[in-house]
């Protein structure tokens, strides 16, 4: 399971998200083609992904929704749970903190950080903002291993280095600065400007055709 491709992991997360919604509607089984339709992919892709995570039998009524959700959880989630910090308590940091809270029992946002003293002590969904001067101490004391980075570009590298030194093992980078991390630290880059420009390019291309 440690060798699952990144795209497969993304799809498994998406499967769980739609299956949880499906379950609230009183549906306890789902066929691969129905799950595929909900995510606009092929049934073949769904079956391949499910095969990769183990023996989830296809019953005459399709996959058992609860069993599939549980199996995805076994693959994606840490048994002990993982703790997350949001670094940068601006509009984006607050939005991420507020949106993420309560979405997953095994991923808990425990703290946020900012350099602005006016933001220190503020809370979003119970998550308190601390001054960034206390970053290393709080991360170590609370055993936080994942950081979501929403700081200004000019301090992104410095803050990343501090996070790694504090023991962070995974970083989701929302800044526009490409980051370099040592081996053993997983980095996911998300550049919103690049994503919007990609959409804009294909809109332009379609308009020109």
PyMOL commands that set and color helices and strands:
alter all, ss='L'
color gray80, all
select helices_A, chain A and resi 6-24+32-39+43-52+65-76+91-100+132-142+153-166+192-208
alter helices_A, ss='H'
color red, helices_A
select strands_A, chain A and resi 29-30+63-64+82-87+107-114+123-124+127-131+146-149+170-173+186-189
alter strands_A, ss='S'
color yellow, strands_A
deselect
rebuild
show_as cartoon
